[in-house]
Amino acid sequence: MSGWFSQNVPDGDIEKLLRAVGDPLRFTPDPPLHDGRPVDTVDYDPVMVVVILIEFALSDRWRNHLHDSNFTSFENTMSTEQGRRAILGCMVAHAWPESLRTSPNVIAAIRHLEMLPCPNTANFVTMWAQAAGVLDPSGLEVGGPV
């Protein structure tokens, strides 16, 4: 992720990228065609795309281009207990993103998601950070009060 933030990506390109990503849980990649038939399956993990979008919430330049529509399906999924359990199971299986390894970064991402407004996604990031040991379940930052 640090590579994305260190690059001089023009604002217009950031906007186009986030518009193209759209709602990751609704994205159905079209496999490449050869003579009208798919040649290979596309390796696409929509949950990891959501993680990247959550990481974008940390960067002033990138966060200004995020839209609540990038999280619509994720918000709906997170509104049910079954959805939260399923997604949390997927997320815990992946390594915690390096850019979200500090409480201040997690809290900044959560606050921006709340402002979008994406409260279910923000609540999910809180649960995920607690499960990963980045945030204390008592509501305190690891190493100090929130």
Secondary structure, DSSP 8 states (H G I E B T S, - for coil): -HHHHHS---HHHHHHHHHHH--GGG------EETTEE-S-----HHHHHHHHHHHTTSHHHHTT--GGGGHHHHHHHTSHHHHHHHHHHHHHS---GGG-SHHHHHHHHHHHHHTT-HHHHHHHHHHHHHTTSB-TTS-BTTB--
